[in-house]
């Protein structure tokens, strides 16, 4: 099996075997042959071609009967894969029934076969991504529920901010995954449209029966029938590409979080599902392999999405160059997203969370709840003055030689209103998580209301 990007050795790492099977060279040829078979079947039903033509064409429409390398070489001269494939199909049908060979590809054009074949491949491959996203979402929901009250440092600009809960972080992943899953499913549904317009989109070769052939062909392939050919209007496929690109970005955001949490100095969570992840020389290493896959996909995806978007201004009724640019870009984007979604489903399902390390890191500076005390002091001296006073105390504590409690207690503006014990109480991290529990419960309730599955992680 060869991958769309031509990197077969790396496909098990960055891709997905199930999705790759639907995007391989064999799958591409078979999808095109499936369209040819469906075409002759519906044309025979409508009386456009003889019924006797169906059997021989169906018998010859198996990708394993054809030499891929030969078709590829001929496509280099012909300009697309459909032309040599139809030629070889016609020749093989002729060995079975010379008369039936006359009706191969009747009334169609190359782009009809290539585009509809691609849609069939997408219809089979993209749902695999959706299933991986379902797994990732269910695992995120599990972590959100289990760690709804597990307090950890919140981080902004990679520095300690205010306390949050790990449940809140997981709920953020969950919401984003569910949004992207819905957008991707919607984009796939919009792209599930058969292409059939003949030479210039008028179906002229089929006369008045052209529209009926187009509608019945779409139904036979379980696709939507278009009101007109979309040879040079690529918005449906580009919308799907954009949804794939956004999905890669969300998966990479989660991967970035996990990789940062897994750093030796942080140690708050780590991947455990994969048996590998070690170093070729350092026995102690356990690398975040799943995160690396999603991050790599997010680096490659924007260029592929940009290719699809750049190819949109196609000329008149059939594009020159733009259409051809899609042939590798979109399948590769699907495969990348499949690999990233699989990797992150595995990472979240096997994620080991370390609440003890989170508690240690909360106490690392003693400053993480400084906002809590600033808000309490603001009730007495105003927000701006309180912010400035606590900021100075935090600066002194951060410089060493004192704690923030000592720095605050030494200030008359503070000691006038708060005892040392009260200062310590306001600086506790655990109580200062605001509405975190309510937010997580709301996210989980919405998910439950839609009947979405939870993970047994």
N, C-alpha and C positions, 0 to 999 in steps of 0.2 A: 504493500500500500504506500503510495507516495502522497506527501502532504501538499496543500495548495501553495505553500511558500517554498517548496523544494528542499526542506530541511528534515528529511525522514529520520535521521539519527536523533534529532532533538525533539521530535514530535511527542514521544512519551513523557518528556519533561515538561514542555510548554503547552502541549495540546491535550487532547482527550481522545481515547481510542474509539469510543462510541460515536462521537461527533465526527472524528476523522474518517471513519468508515463511510459516512454519508457524503464526505467531501473529497474522496479520493478520485483518482483518474478513472478507475473502473466505475465508480458511482456516477461520475459526470457523464460518461458515455452511456451507461444504462438508463439514466434519467432522460437523456435525449432520445434513446430508442423507445422508451416508454411513451414518450410524446408521439412519436411516429406511429406506434401501434394504436394508441388511443385515437389518433387522427383518422387512420384508415377504418377503424371500427365505427366511428360515428358517421363518417362519410358513406360507409356501406349501409348503415341503418337509414340514412336519409336518401339513399338511392343515387348518390353522387358517383360512387364507384361500384363495381360488381362485388357482391358478397364473397365471391370466390377469391378475391384478392387478400382477404383478411388472414386466412390461415397461413399461407406462405410468408407473409410479412411478419406475422407474430412469431413464427418458428425461427426466422432469421434474426430477430431483434434481441439477441443475447450478447452482452458485451464480451463474454469470454470467447466468442467466435471470431473476434477481430484482433488484429495486431496493433497494439497501442502505439508502438514506436513508428510503424508505417503511417498510421493516421497522423501522428504528430509531425512527421517529416512533410507529409503532403499539406498539412494545415499551414506550415510555414510558407508555402507557395500560394495556397488558396486564400489565406487571410483569416480563416476561422475553422473550428473543428467540425462544424456541421457539414460543410461541403464535402470533405473526404469521407466522413461517416456515411452520409447519404449515398455517395457513390459506391462505397463498399457494400452497404446494405442492399442497394439495387442489384449489384452484381450477384450477391448471395441469393437474393430472392429469385433471380433469373435462373439459377441452377435448380430451383425447386419448381418454379412456374414462370415461364417467360412472360405470359400475359399479365400476371400479378405484378411483375416488376415495373410495368408501365405506371402503376398507381402509387408507388412509393413517393411520399413527400408531396402528395397531390394538393396543389393550391397554397402551399406554405412557402415561407422564405426562411433562410438560415436563422435569422434572429428570432423568429417564432419558436424554433426548436431549442436554440441555445437559452433564450430567456425563460421559457417555460420549464425547461430542464433544470435551470438554476433554481427556480422557485420551488420545484419539487425537492431539490436537495435542501433548501432552506427549511422547508416544511418538515423535513425529517431531522435536521441537525439542531435547529434552534430550540425545540422543546427539550433537548438534553440540557442546554444551558438553564432553561427554566427549572428543570428538576434539581440541578445543582444549587440554584438560588433558593429553592424551597428548603433544601437541606441546610444551607447556611443560615437562612432566616429562622428556621426551627431551632437551630443550635444557639443563635443569638438570643432568641426568646427564652430558652432554658437558662442561659447565663443571667439574663436580666431578672428573671424571677428568682433564681437561686441567690443572687447577690444583690438583691434590692436594697439591703441595708449594710452592705460591705463598703465601708468608707475607705477612700483612697485619695491621694493627691490629685487635684485637678491641675492641668498644666496648660499655660498659654505662652506662646513664644518659647516653648521647650523649658519653661521655668515653672516652679510651683506657683499656683494661683490661689484658689480657695478649694476646700475639700469638696469632693463629689462622691458618688458611689460607683462601684463597678457595674452595678445594675443599670445606672443611668448611661454609662458609656456603651454597654451592650444594647440598650434600648435605642440609642442613636444609630448603631449599626443596623439594627432590626428595621427601623423605619426607612432608612435609605435603601436597604435591600428590597424591601417590599415595594417601595416606589419604583425602583428600577425594574423589578420583575413585572409590575403592571404595565409600565411603559414599553418594555420589550415585547411582552405578549401582544399589546395593542399594535405595535409597529409590525410584528410578524403577521398579524391578521390582515392589516392593510396591504401587506406585500404579497399575500396569497392570491394573486391575480394572474390568470392565464394570459399569455401573450399570443395573439393570433390576428394578423392583419394582412398577410400577404406582402407583396413587393413594396407597396407604398402606403399600406394601411387601409386600402379600400376594399380588399377581398375580391378584387375584380375577376381573378381567375376562376372564382366559384360562382360568379353571377349572383342571381337573387338568393341562392341558398347559402351564401357566405355567412351572414349573421347567425343562421341556425346552426351551421357547423361550429362556429366559434362558441356559441352558448353550450352546445352539447359536449364539445371537447372539454370545456372547463368543468362541467358537471362530471364527466367521466373521470377526470383527474382529481376530483374533489377540491377544486379551486373555484374562486369567484370569477365570473365572466365579466370582462371589461366592456364598457359601452363602446369603446374604440381602442385601437392599438396604442400602446404606450412606448413604441420603439425609441423615440427620442425624448420622452418625458420620464425621468428617472427618479422622481421625488419619492416614490414609495420605497424603493431600495435604499435611497440615501437616508430616509427617515429611520429605516431599520439600522443602517450603519451608525447613525448618530446614537440610537438607543444602545447599541453594542458598545460604542465608545464611552458613553456615560457609565454604563455598567462596569466596564473595566476600571474607570476612575474610582467608583465607589468601592469596588473590591480592593483596589490599591490603597485607598484611604484606611480601610480596616487593616490591611497588611502592614501599612506604615505604623499604625497604632500597636499592633502585635509585636512587630520587630523592635520598637522602642521599649515596650514593656518587658521584652525578653532580654534586654541588655544586661550584662553581668552586674553592673552597678545599680540597676533598677530591680530586676528579678521578680516582677509582680505577676507575670504570666508567661507561659511557654508552650510551644507546639509539642505534642507528644504522639500524634497519630502516626507519623512516618517513622520507620525503623532506621532510615538513614539520617543524613544531616551532619555526619561527622566530618572531620578533617582528614586529609591524606597524611598528615604528619603530627597533628596535635590531638592526643587521645581524649582530652577533656572537652573538646568542642561539640556542641549540639547546635548546628546552624538552623535558622528559621527558613527552611527550604520552601515551604508553601508560600510564605510571605514574599520570597524572592520571585516566585513565578508570577504572582499577581502584580508586583511592582514592575517587572519586566514587560508584562503585557500592557500596562498603562503607559509605558514609555513608547511602545511601538504603535499602539492603537490610534493616537491622534494623527499620525501620518497617513494611516490607511483611511481614516474618516475624511481627512482632507483630500485624499485622492478621489474618493467618491463624490465629495462636494465639488471639487474642481472639474470633475467630468460632467457636471450637469448641463452646461450650455452646449447642447449637441445640435448639430446642423440640420435644419429643415426636418425631413421625415425620417432620416437615419443618420446616426452619428459617425464621425470619422475620427478615431483615436480615443474619444471619451468613453464610448461603449467598451472598447477593447481594454481600456485601463481598469475596468471593473472586474475583469475575469479572474484575476489573481487577488485583487485587493479585498473584495467582499468575503470570499471563502476563507482567506487568511485571517480576517478580522473575526469571523465566526469561530474559527478554531482557537484563536488566542483567547477569546472570551470564554469559550468552553473550558480551556485549560485553567484559566484564572478562577473561574467559578468552582470548578472541581477542587482546586487546591485550597481555596478558602473555606469551602464546605468541610473538607478534611481537617483544616486547621481549627475551625471553631468547634467541630464535633470532638476533637481530641485536646482542646485547650485545657491546660492545667493552670488554675488560678491560685495565687498565693496571698491570701488575706493577711497572714502574719507579716510578710514583707511590706505590704501596703501600710500596715500600722507603723512599722519601723520608719518607712519613708515619710509618713505624715509628721513624725516627730523629729525629722532630720534637722530642721532649722529652728523649730519652735515658733516660727513666724507665720505659718500657713493660715491661721485664723485671725491675723491682724485686722482684717476688714471687719470681723465681728466686733472686736473691741472698739474700732473706730466708729462704727455705727452706734454702739452704746454710748460712747463719749459724745457723739454728735448731738444727742438729745439734750446735752447740757451746755455745750459751747459752740454748737453749729458745725455743719459738715466740713466746711473748708478748713477751719482751725483744727478740728479733730483729725482730719486727714493729714495735715501737715505735722501735727504733734506726734501721731503714731508712726508716720513715715520716718521721722527723725529718730524715734526710739528704735525702730526696726533697723535703721542704718547703723546705729551704735551697736546693737546686738550682733548684727551681721559682721561688724568689724572685729568682734571678739572682745573678751574681757568682761562682758556683762551679758545678762539675759534681757529679753524684751520686758519681762515682768519687772525686773529691777530698774530698768530705764524708765518705764512708765511710772512705777511707784515713787521714784525720786522726783517726779515733776509735780509741783503744787497744784497745777490745773487738773491733774488726774487724781491725786490723793484727796483732794477736796470732795470728790464724788464717789471714789471707789476704794475699798480696802484691797490689800494685797490678795486676799482670797477671792474677792470678786473679780479682780483682774485675771487671775489664773482661770477662773471659771469661764470667763468670756473668751479666753484664748484656747479653750479646748476645741480640738478639730472635729471630733465626732458629732457633736450636736449641730454644727454649722453646715448642714447640707440642704437647707431650705426646703423646697418642695420636691426634692429628688424622688422620694417614694411616690408621691401623687403623680408625678410625670410618668414614671415607669408603669404604674398601675394603669394609667390612661392609655399608654401605648399598648400594653398587653390586653387590655379590655377591648380596644379597637380590633386587635388581631383576632381575639376570641369571637367577637361579634361577626366577623367574616368567615368563621369556621376554618381558620388556617391551622395547620397541624403544628404541634409542639414536638420537640425532639426528646428522645429518651436518653440523651447524653448523660 
